[in-house]
Amino acid sequence: MKKTANKRRESDVSQRRSFLKGAAITTAAVGSGALAAGALADQTDAENTEAASQGYQESDHVKEYYRLARF
């Protein structure tokens, strides 16, 4: 009877270890993917900012807003 209990206990331990190993690998994969996506987004934002950076432009619709916003 003890042999059956020991085998069952060993099986439970083995299953828990496998689960924890899988959880650790999954967490690492998700974390590295998030870091890579963040770096790519930063690079894309920097490229877009450099291309679109022309400074402040006071166009007609901005002047109209300022006119209507006066008290």
Stockholm file with secondary structure:
# STOCKHOLM 1.0

chainA/1-71         MKKTANKRRESDVSQRRSFLKGAAITTAAVGSGALAAGALADQTDAENTEAASQGYQESDHVKEYYRLARF
#=GR chainA/1-71 SS CHHHHHHHHHHHHHHHHHHHHHHHHHHHHHHHHHHHHHHHHHHHHHHHHHHHCCCCCCCHHHHHHHHHHCC
#=GC SS_cons        CHHHHHHHHHHHHHHHHHHHHHHHHHHHHHHHHHHHHHHHHHHHHHHHHHHHCCCCCCCHHHHHHHHHHCC
//
